[in-house]
Amino acid sequence: MLAAVAALTWAAAFTASALAPGTAPAQVSAPDAAAPDTSTAPALPELTVLDARASPQRAFFAGRPVAITFGLRAPAPLALQVDVVRDATNRPVRRFVLPAAAPGVAQRVEWDGLTGGDKVAPSGAYRIRIRAADGRVRRGGRFVLRSHIYPVRGRHVDRGPAGAFGVGRNGGRTHQGFDVNAACGTTLVAARGGRVVRSDHDPVLYGHVVIIRGERTTRDYWYSHLQRRSPLRVGDRVRTGARIGAVGATGNARTVGCHLHFEIRSRGVPIDPAPELRAWDAWDG
């Protein structure tokens, strides 16, 4: 019953919006008993959606927002419902309402990757659904959302057993990250956008290092042995996929060659980043 009432309310709002400004609705009177009832419901405005698209088609949370753009062909402004629909569930994760979308005017909605419940939307395929009062669905483009991007943006290979998480190091230490070999100077980007909490030089271990607190996480992402000190400073905001530096061999990497030492620390505790790195790498394939 609630769904039926909502549908009637939605249709009524659209019908009212179709009236020209200053035009009063027609008065309704009792039909003449001797005459047949030939009244009909007022026609809803026709709608054609033009050049609908979602960009970028490969999006990353905490990166560039997904821009949903389209044009309209209609006799008058009308209300529209724009849904971001997750393919895996066929359900909208976020809904936008345009109360008076005007024909001939470019329409634009930006989605930041958060659900209507203010949670990070799951990784996967999404599509845009545009709905007007007639109930028909118009397509508005497709895209894929990912939570992270692989940080090494060039040819790379795992360093092997010596670079694995948890292996022993001199002085009784254990390796708290994962090493990825790449040519010196290969671009490094933020795997997850967020706020810079450290950007400096450690001559003993990490060399030039950048640490980013991941957006909407309790994680810190460490990027070590950078070729040069990053231009980023503590407090800077960084988007997913933004350049943070280049692969180098600073700190204790000077004896083993250029590679990225990558760490993830959850609430300060190091965790093995290898499974996630491999998943992010596969998304690039």
One Martini backbone bead per residue (centre of mass of N, CA, C, O) as a GRO file, in nm:
protein
  285
    1MET     BB    1   0.058   0.062  -0.021
    2LEU     BB    2   0.300   0.257   0.002
    3ALA     BB    3   0.390   0.229  -0.292
    4ALA     BB    4   0.129   0.340  -0.416
    5VAL     BB    5   0.140   0.618  -0.284
    6ALA     BB    6   0.415   0.700  -0.396
    7ALA     BB    7   0.336   0.681  -0.695
    8LEU     BB    8   0.110   0.893  -0.683
    9THR     BB    9   0.282   1.126  -0.582
   10TRP     BB   10   0.483   1.130  -0.815
   11ALA     BB   11   0.275   1.177  -1.044
   12ALA     BB   12   0.151   1.438  -0.928
   13ALA     BB   13   0.407   1.611  -0.936
   14PHE     BB   14   0.449   1.594  -1.242
   15THR     BB   15   0.176   1.711  -1.332
   16ALA     BB   16   0.210   1.985  -1.194
   17SER     BB   17   0.480   2.066  -1.349
   18ALA     BB   18   0.329   2.093  -1.638
   19LEU     BB   19   0.225   2.353  -1.563
   20ALA     BB   20   0.182   2.658  -1.629
   21PRO     BB   21   0.250   2.949  -1.521
   22GLY     BB   22  -0.059   3.057  -1.372
   23THR     BB   23  -0.212   2.786  -1.406
   24ALA     BB   24  -0.508   2.655  -1.347
   25PRO     BB   25  -0.675   2.405  -1.266
   26ALA     BB   26  -0.921   2.228  -1.355
   27GLN     BB   27  -1.245   2.203  -1.299
   28VAL     BB   28  -1.442   1.974  -1.116
   29SER     BB   29  -1.739   1.803  -1.220
   30ALA     BB   30  -2.023   1.659  -1.237
   31PRO     BB   31  -2.157   1.449  -1.434
   32ASP     BB   32  -2.383   1.408  -1.670
   33ALA     BB   33  -2.626   1.174  -1.674
   34ALA     BB   34  -2.680   1.197  -2.006
   35ALA     BB   35  -2.370   1.185  -2.038
   36PRO     BB   36  -2.086   1.079  -2.135
   37ASP     BB   37  -1.768   0.990  -2.020
   38THR     BB   38  -1.476   1.173  -2.171
   39SER     BB   39  -1.266   1.182  -1.972
   40THR     BB   40  -0.913   1.254  -1.918
   41ALA     BB   41  -0.606   1.228  -1.843
   42PRO     BB   42  -0.344   1.405  -1.827
   43ALA     BB   43  -0.074   1.449  -2.008
   44LEU     BB   44   0.239   1.367  -2.013
   45PRO     BB   45   0.539   1.467  -2.070
   46GLU     BB   46   0.755   1.437  -2.307
   47LEU     BB   47   1.067   1.234  -2.328
   48THR     BB   48   1.412   1.304  -2.424
   49VAL     BB   49   1.724   1.161  -2.406
   50LEU     BB   50   2.049   1.318  -2.446
   51ASP     BB   51   2.367   1.228  -2.439
   52ALA     BB   52   2.422   1.002  -2.235
   53ARG     BB   53   2.667   1.000  -1.961
   54ALA     BB   54   2.961   0.847  -1.801
   55SER     BB   55   3.235   1.008  -1.614
   56PRO     BB   56   3.434   0.786  -1.587
   57GLN     BB   57   3.444   0.445  -1.678
   58ARG     BB   58   3.697   0.450  -1.473
   59ALA     BB   59   3.655   0.450  -1.135
   60PHE     BB   60   3.754   0.608  -0.814
   61PHE     BB   61   3.766   0.622  -0.504
   62ALA     BB   62   3.870   0.941  -0.426
   63GLY     BB   63   3.845   1.061  -0.697
   64ARG     BB   64   3.700   1.130  -0.966
   65PRO     BB   65   3.406   1.211  -1.026
   66VAL     BB   66   3.103   1.114  -1.144
   67ALA     BB   67   2.975   1.222  -1.453
   68ILE     BB   68   2.636   1.311  -1.521
   69THR     BB   69   2.519   1.351  -1.856
   70PHE     BB   70   2.248   1.549  -2.017
   71GLY     BB   71   1.973   1.585  -2.227
   72LEU     BB   72   1.662   1.754  -2.335
   73ARG     BB   73   1.327   1.662  -2.463
   74ALA     BB   74   1.070   1.902  -2.390
   75PRO     BB   75   0.790   2.116  -2.328
   76ALA     BB   76   0.893   2.113  -2.018
   77PRO     BB   77   0.963   2.124  -1.719
   78LEU     BB   78   1.093   1.849  -1.511
   79ALA     BB   79   1.099   1.579  -1.317
   80LEU     BB   80   1.382   1.384  -1.193
   81GLN     BB   81   1.530   1.055  -1.168
   82VAL     BB   82   1.861   0.965  -1.050
   83ASP     BB   83   2.025   0.652  -1.078
   84VAL     BB   84   2.257   0.444  -0.905
   85VAL     BB   85   2.327   0.122  -1.035
   86ARG     BB   86   2.384  -0.198  -0.930
   87ASP     BB   87   2.434  -0.482  -1.100
   88ALA     BB   88   2.446  -0.711  -0.874
   89THR     BB   89   2.138  -0.600  -0.759
   90ASN     BB   90   1.952  -0.389  -0.915
   91ARG     BB   91   2.021  -0.139  -0.721
   92PRO     BB   92   2.018   0.153  -0.573
   93VAL     BB   93   2.271   0.365  -0.405
   94ARG     BB   94   2.179   0.638  -0.556
   95ARG     BB   95   1.980   0.948  -0.536
   96PHE     BB   96   1.852   1.190  -0.769
   97VAL     BB   97   1.674   1.509  -0.770
   98LEU     BB   98   1.513   1.687  -1.034
   99PRO     BB   99   1.262   1.923  -1.012
  100ALA     BB  100   1.357   2.124  -1.289
  101ALA     BB  101   1.422   2.015  -1.580
  102ALA     BB  102   1.548   2.170  -1.862
  103PRO     BB  103   1.517   2.219  -2.173
  104GLY     BB  104   1.828   2.283  -2.337
  105VAL     BB  105   1.981   2.192  -2.073
  106ALA     BB  106   2.250   2.095  -1.923
  107GLN     BB  107   2.296   1.804  -1.738
  108ARG     BB  108   2.439   1.763  -1.394
  109VAL     BB  109   2.591   1.491  -1.211
  110GLU     BB  110   2.767   1.411  -0.906
  111TRP     BB  111   2.961   1.125  -0.796
  112ASP     BB  112   3.147   1.011  -0.491
  113GLY     BB  113   3.077   0.692  -0.400
  114LEU     BB  114   2.829   0.730  -0.222
  115THR     BB  115   2.576   0.642  -0.050
  116GLY     BB  116   2.275   0.716   0.096
  117GLY     BB  117   2.428   0.601   0.377
  118ASP     BB  118   2.736   0.700   0.373
  119LYS     BB  119   2.882   0.481   0.196
  120VAL     BB  120   3.093   0.285   0.038
  121ALA     BB  121   3.085   0.169  -0.259
  122PRO     BB  122   3.109  -0.099  -0.428
  123SER     BB  123   3.276  -0.274  -0.628
  124GLY     BB  124   3.189  -0.223  -0.980
  125ALA     BB  125   2.910  -0.224  -1.172
  126TYR     BB  126   2.738   0.053  -1.338
  127ARG     BB  127   2.428   0.244  -1.376
  128ILE     BB  128   2.211   0.472  -1.537
  129ARG     BB  129   1.887   0.600  -1.419
  130ILE     BB  130   1.612   0.754  -1.590
  131ARG     BB  131   1.316   0.911  -1.440
  132ALA     BB  132   0.982   0.971  -1.498
  133ALA     BB  133   0.636   0.995  -1.472
  134ASP     BB  134   0.589   0.752  -1.685
  135GLY     BB  135   0.817   0.524  -1.579
  136ARG     BB  136   1.029   0.539  -1.770
  137VAL     BB  137   1.348   0.421  -1.873
  138ARG     BB  138   1.659   0.581  -1.899
  139ARG     BB  139   1.963   0.588  -2.021
  140GLY     BB  140   2.301   0.703  -1.860
  141GLY     BB  141   2.517   0.493  -1.849
  142ARG     BB  142   2.849   0.350  -1.781
  143PHE     BB  143   3.048   0.194  -1.508
  144VAL     BB  144   3.348   0.157  -1.305
  145LEU     BB  145   3.416   0.079  -0.965
  146ARG     BB  146   3.698   0.152  -0.750
  147SER     BB  147   3.887   0.155  -0.450
  148HIS     BB  148   4.156   0.110  -0.624
  149ILE     BB  149   4.499   0.157  -0.732
  150TYR     BB  150   4.772   0.083  -0.880
  151PRO     BB  151   5.077   0.244  -0.795
  152VAL     BB  152   5.227   0.120  -1.044
  153ARG     BB  153   5.284   0.298  -1.367
  154GLY     BB  154   5.424   0.021  -1.480
  155ARG     BB  155   5.650  -0.189  -1.510
  156HIS     BB  156   5.630  -0.498  -1.309
  157VAL     BB  157   5.751  -0.686  -1.011
  158ASP     BB  158   5.791  -0.898  -0.791
  159ARG     BB  159   6.059  -0.954  -0.581
  160GLY     BB  160   5.985  -1.179  -0.381
  161PRO     BB  161   6.073  -1.333  -0.094
  162ALA     BB  162   6.243  -1.081   0.009
  163GLY     BB  163   5.957  -0.890  -0.029
  164ALA     BB  164   5.789  -1.008   0.180
  165PHE     BB  165   5.578  -1.047   0.424
  166GLY     BB  166   5.753  -1.122   0.739
  167VAL     BB  167   6.035  -1.127   0.684
  168GLY     BB  168   6.348  -1.129   0.767
  169ARG     BB  169   6.575  -0.907   0.938
  170ASN     BB  170   6.790  -0.717   1.053
  171GLY     BB  171   6.783  -0.714   1.402
  172GLY     BB  172   6.492  -0.877   1.419
  173ARG     BB  173   6.332  -0.796   1.196
  174THR     BB  174   6.042  -0.732   0.997
  175HIS     BB  175   5.864  -0.726   0.713
  176GLN     BB  176   5.597  -0.466   0.669
  177GLY     BB  177   5.581  -0.531   0.357
  178PHE     BB  178   5.593  -0.477  -0.008
  179ASP     BB  179   5.776  -0.559  -0.302
  180VAL     BB  180   5.827  -0.359  -0.610
  181ASN     BB  181   5.956  -0.386  -0.914
  182ALA     BB  182   6.113  -0.105  -1.092
  183ALA     BB  183   6.193   0.140  -1.267
  184CYS     BB  184   6.351   0.409  -1.251
  185GLY     BB  185   6.090   0.662  -1.245
  186THR     BB  186   5.838   0.536  -1.194
  187THR     BB  187   5.523   0.593  -1.148
  188LEU     BB  188   5.345   0.716  -0.860
  189VAL     BB  189   5.038   0.644  -0.690
  190ALA     BB  190   4.749   0.668  -0.527
  191ALA     BB  191   4.562   0.405  -0.418
  192ARG     BB  192   4.440   0.611  -0.201
  193GLY     BB  193   4.279   0.855  -0.107
  194GLY     BB  194   4.368   1.159   0.097
  195ARG     BB  195   4.584   1.227   0.372
  196VAL     BB  196   4.874   1.367   0.456
  197VAL     BB  197   5.104   1.248   0.731
  198ARG     BB  198   5.373   1.200   0.549
  199SER     BB  199   5.682   1.387   0.427
  200ASP     BB  200   6.004   1.245   0.393
  201HIS     BB  201   6.333   1.152   0.534
  202ASP     BB  202   6.493   0.822   0.563
  203PRO     BB  203   6.824   0.714   0.575
  204VAL     BB  204   6.793   0.410   0.680
  205LEU     BB  205   6.517   0.290   0.539
  206TYR     BB  206   6.285   0.460   0.350
  207GLY     BB  207   6.358   0.725   0.272
  208HIS     BB  208   6.153   0.840   0.062
  209VAL     BB  209   5.835   0.933   0.213
  210VAL     BB  210   5.479   0.839   0.197
  211ILE     BB  211   5.175   0.913   0.388
  212ILE     BB  212   4.829   0.793   0.362
  213ARG     BB  213   4.514   0.861   0.464
  214GLY     BB  214   4.244   0.694   0.399
  215GLU     BB  215   3.952   0.733   0.269
  216ARG     BB  216   3.726   0.593   0.474
  217THR     BB  217   3.953   0.494   0.681
  218THR     BB  218   4.207   0.313   0.906
  219ARG     BB  219   4.439   0.376   0.694
  220ASP     BB  220   4.783   0.344   0.600
  221TYR     BB  221   4.986   0.452   0.320
  222TRP     BB  222   5.300   0.330   0.210
  223TYR     BB  223   5.581   0.509   0.043
  224SER     BB  224   5.899   0.385  -0.056
  225HIS     BB  225   6.203   0.485  -0.209
  226LEU     BB  226   6.199   0.739  -0.342
  227GLN     BB  227   6.373   0.925  -0.560
  228ARG     BB  228   6.223   1.174  -0.440
  229ARG     BB  229   6.098   1.420  -0.289
  230SER     BB  230   5.794   1.500  -0.224
  231PRO     BB  231   5.569   1.772  -0.276
  232LEU     BB  232   5.424   1.676  -0.049
  233ARG     BB  233   5.227   1.764   0.240
  234VAL     BB  234   5.114   1.795   0.533
  235GLY     BB  235   4.753   1.793   0.467
  236ASP     BB  236   4.721   1.700   0.202
  237ARG     BB  237   4.514   1.637  -0.070
  238VAL     BB  238   4.441   1.315  -0.229
  239ARG     BB  239   4.386   1.140  -0.507
  240THR     BB  240   4.306   0.883  -0.669
  241GLY     BB  241   4.587   0.860  -0.894
  242ALA     BB  242   4.783   1.051  -0.787
  243ARG     BB  243   5.079   1.189  -0.797
  244ILE     BB  244   5.374   1.122  -0.561
  245GLY     BB  245   5.603   0.992  -0.757
  246ALA     BB  246   5.902   0.776  -0.770
  247VAL     BB  247   6.090   0.526  -0.830
  248GLY     BB  248   6.351   0.400  -0.608
  249ALA     BB  249   6.682   0.390  -0.390
  250THR     BB  250   6.628   0.474  -0.103
  251GLY     BB  251   6.790   0.412   0.163
  252ASN     BB  252   6.812   0.061   0.189
  253ALA     BB  253   6.782   0.033  -0.140
  254ARG     BB  254   7.078   0.094  -0.248
  255THR     BB  255   7.156  -0.234  -0.238
  256VAL     BB  256   6.894  -0.343  -0.446
  257GLY     BB  257   6.727  -0.125  -0.579
  258CYS     BB  258   6.455  -0.048  -0.753
  259HIS     BB  259   6.163   0.014  -0.541
  260LEU     BB  260   5.859  -0.062  -0.382
  261HIS     BB  261   5.761   0.012  -0.054
  262PHE     BB  262   5.463  -0.136   0.073
  263GLU     BB  263   5.210  -0.020   0.305
  264ILE     BB  264   4.965  -0.141   0.550
  265ARG     BB  265   4.793   0.035   0.817
  266SER     BB  266   4.575  -0.076   1.074
  267ARG     BB  267   4.568   0.106   1.334
  268GLY     BB  268   4.904   0.063   1.313
  269VAL     BB  269   4.884  -0.224   1.177
  270PRO     BB  270   5.040  -0.442   0.997
  271ILE     BB  271   4.962  -0.565   0.668
  272ASP     BB  272   4.917  -0.768   0.406
  273PRO     BB  273   4.926  -0.634   0.069
  274ALA     BB  274   4.931  -0.853  -0.157
  275PRO     BB  275   4.632  -0.926  -0.224
  276GLU     BB  276   4.553  -0.634  -0.303
  277LEU     BB  277   4.759  -0.575  -0.519
  278ARG     BB  278   4.666  -0.805  -0.709
  279ALA     BB  279   4.381  -0.704  -0.747
  280TRP     BB  280   4.451  -0.424  -0.864
  281ASP     BB  281   4.617  -0.533  -1.100
  282ALA     BB  282   4.379  -0.689  -1.236
  283TRP     BB  283   4.206  -0.431  -1.299
  284ASP     BB  284   4.416  -0.340  -1.530
  285GLY     BB  285   4.369  -0.591  -1.741
   0.00000   0.00000   0.00000
